[in-house]
Amino acid sequence: MKATAGDATGMARQIEAFAAALASGSRASWHTVDNYRRDLRFFRDFLLDRAATLGRKRDEVDPAAISPDDIREWLAALMKTRKRATVQRRLGAVKAFFRYLENTSGISNPARALRSPKSERRLPKVAEIDDIVRIIECDADASQLAALRDRAIIETLYSTGLRVSELIGLDWRDIDEELGMVTVRAGKGNKDRVVPIGEVALDALCEYRRAIEPAPESGQPVIVNLRGARLTTRSVENIVRARILRSGAAASLTPHSLRHSFATHLLDSGADLRSIQEMLGHASLATTQRYTHVSISHLKEVYRRAHPRA
């Protein structure tokens, strides 16, 4: 790879152009665009750092000079410290970036023949129902409004199976109390979907809303900080993680475990996979089918503990 200093078509500028095209042309969500931009910046930083290590310090990278070996070396470095899913996502960002450059600038695509590392077959972490109850009922070390909000967050995530990024995107108008449904607007894959929400979670949301002053309007965000601004994904994840720790639930649980628990507990209670797929917003039924493995593993563990000759 050769790097060119101050190139008007350098990689930093091209990354921003690609992100803008991704946001407008494919109507990708801001979350997807932000992830792609960040992953490509990591790749650019790797190339610049490597050039500096070799005594060829540069200010910019020329995308036209990047070779398949440059990408392979980056992937090999990532595999030492990152999960395979992360490596797959970052390679996907690089492939999309070079497809864009190929179409717009005629640059040869060095990533075309590269294959992603095989996925790790990890089963999702699922909470026992008793753990869910402990997490919900764990008192938050905060003001009353914050405590009501945090309880509403946990209840809603477990009741609907929403991703944290989808939860923070909700406005009050998206919650239909009469029908007991929540509209998720432009979720993953840029598709809207409607998901049932239970009465207990609705009650928690209503109690939280009544405590907000002044009363929020229908077009305002549901999950906000004490100044009324929409919370970030990371803030909600930190809130959920803190409650998991305080509750004494299994330490291996994560905020995303509430979504996994939603799906697994529905499956254990007889819900069909197609319905669960719709509620989770999975594009492929194969993604949803992994919960059957979780359910079977759970049944086998129950059998092992309960049967006298297991």
N, C-alpha and C positions, 0 to 999 in steps of 0.2 A: 504493500500500500504506500502510495505517495501522498503527502499532505501539502496543501498550498496555503500560504499565509494570506489572509485577507481576501480570499476568493469570493466574488459577489454571489457565486452559486454554491458557496460552502455549505456544509452539512447543517449548521445551526439554522441558517436561513431556510434551507429546504425542509427541515423538520417542521418549522412553523407554517410553511406553505402547505405541507401535507396535512397538518392538524386542521388547518382552516378548511381544506378541501374535504376532509373526512367529516367535519361537523356539518358542512352545508350540503355536500353532494350525497352522502349516504345517510344523512340524518342520524348519525350515531349519537348516543347520549354523551353528555359532558364528561361523565365518569370514564367512558371508553376512550374518548379523545385524550383526556388527561393521562390515562394509563399509557397509551401509545406514545404520547409526547415524552413522558418520563422514561419509558423503556428505551426510546431512541437516544435520549440524552445520555443514558448510562452507556450505551454502545459507543457513542461519540467520545465520551470521557475516557473509556477504555482505550480507544485508538490513540487519543492524544497522550495519555499516560504512558502507553507502550512506546510511542515515538520518543518521548522525553527520556525514557529509560535507555533507549538505544542511542541517545545523544543527538536525536533529530527533533528537538523541541519545535513545535508549530502552534499557531494560534487557531488553525482551522483544519478541517478534513475535507478532502474532495471526494464526494460520493462516487464519482466515476472511476476513482482509482482503487476502490475497495474490492478485494478479491474474495472468493469463497474461503480461502485459507484464513483470511482475517476474521471472518465470521466464525469459522470452526474453532479458532484459538480463543475467541471470546466465549463461545459456548462451553469449551472445555474448562475455562476459568470459572464460569458460573456454576458448573456441575459440582465443583468442589465445596461450594458454600450455600447453594440454593436448592430448593426443592425442584423436582422435575416439572411440576406444574408451572412454576415461575419461569423456568428456562423455556418451556413450550410457549408461554405467553410472550416472552421477550423475542423469541425467534419469529413468532407470528407477527409482531409489530415490525420487525426488520423486513420480513417478506412483503408485508403490505406497503411499506415505505418504498421498497425498490420496484414494486409493481406500479406504484404511482409515478416514480421517476422514469420508468420505462415508457409509460404512456405519455407523459408530458414532456420529457427531455430526450427520449431515445437512448437513455443510459442502459447499458447491458445489465441484466439482473443477476448478480452473483449468488443470490440466495435461492434461485429457482430449484436447484437440484438437492438442496439440503433437506434432510428429514429431521423431524422433531424427535427427541428422546421418548422412548416408550413411557406411557403413564404408569405411575405407581398405583397398584390396586389396594388403596387404603379404604377401609370402611369408615363412614362418618361416625364421629363421637356423638352418642345419644345419651341424654339424661334420663334417669329413672323418674317416674312421676313424683315420687317423694322429694327428689332433688328439685324438680320444677317448683313444687309448692314452697320449699324452703327459700328458693331464690326470690319468688314473688313476695313472700311474707317477710323477708328480711328487711328490717327498718333501715332506711337510708340515713346516713349521718349528715343531714342537711335540713334546710327550712321545710316547712310543711308543703309549700308549692313544689319544691324540688322533689320531695318524697312522693307526692302524688304523681308528678310527671314520670319519675323513674319506675314506679309501679305500673303506670300505663304503658310505658315502653316494653317492659317484660311481658305483660299480659298480651299486648298486641302482637309482638313478635311470635309468641308461642301459639296464639289463637289463629293467626293468619298464615304463618310460614313466610312472611315477607323477609327479604334481604334487608340489612340495616340501611343500605343506600336507598332502598325503596321506601322504607319507613320515614326517613328524614325528608323525602320528597312529598309526603302527604300534606294536603291542605284540608281544612275542616269540611269543605264542600265534598271531599272525596269519601266521606264517611256517611253512609245512609243508615240512620238509626232505625227507621221503620222496617227496612228490608233486611237489616243486619248484614250489609255488604260493604266492602271497601273497594274503591276503584284505584288501581295502581296505574299511574299514567307514565307511559314511555319507560317501562322497566327494562330489564336486560333484553337486548335484541330490539329495543325501540318499539315494543309492543305494549299496548294497554291490555289490562285484564281485570276481571272482577272476582274478588275473593270473599267468601263468607267470613264473618267475625262473630265470635260467641258473645252471649249476653254479659258474661263476667268481664270480658275485655271492654265491651261497650260501656259498662257501668264505670270502669276505671277511667276511661277516656272522658266520660261526662263529668265525673267528680273532679278530674283535673281541670277541665274546661271551666267549670263553675268557679274555681279558685283563682282563675286568671283575671287580673284587673289592669285596664278595662277589658271587658268581655271581647274575645277575638271574633272577627268577622269571618264569614264562610270562606273567603279567599285567602285567609292568612294561614301560615304554616302551623302544623299541629305540634311538632316537637321543637321547642325553642329554649334558649337559655333564659336566665332571669331578667335579661334586658329586652327580650322579645325577638331576638334574632334566631334564625334557623340553626339548629345544631349541626355540626359536621359529623360525618360517618365515624371518624376517630373518637369524637367526644362521646357518642352513643356507645361505641364499643367499650370505651373506658368505664362508662357508667355500668354497663352490664357485667363487665369483668370484675369490677369492684364488688358488686352484689354477689356474684358467684363465690368470691373469696370469703366475704363476710358470712355468707349463709352456711359455710361448711360443706357445700356440695362437692362433688368430685373435682379435684384440682385440674383434671385434664379437659374439663368442659371449656368451651369458648362461646362468645356471643353467637357465632353461627350454629352452635349446637342446638339452639332453640328452634331453628329452622329444620335441622335434621330430626329433632325430637318430634316436632309437629308432624312430619311426614311418616316417621316410623310408628308413632302412636296411632295415627289414623289407619295405617296398614294393619297393625296388630288388632285393631277393632273392626276390621272387615271392609274398609274402604277399598275401592278398586284403583288400580294403578293409573288408569286414564284420568280419573277425577283428580287424583293427587298430582299428576303431571300438569293438568290445567291450573290447579291452585298454586303450584310452585312456579309456573311460567317456564317450564322446561321445553325447549324446542324439540328434543328427542326423547322418546319413551325410554331409550337405553339409559339415559342419565337417571331417570326415576327408578329404574329397575334395581339399582344398587341398594335401595332400601329393602328389597326382598332379602338380600344377603344379610343385612343387619337384623331383620326380623327373625330369620332362621337361626342366626348366631345367638340371638336372645333366647329363643325357644330351647335351643340345645343347652344353654347355660342353666335355664330354669329346670330342665329335665335332669341335668347332672347334679344340681343341688338337692332336688326333691326326691328323685327315685332311689330307693334303698339299694338297688343293684346296678346303678348307672356306672 
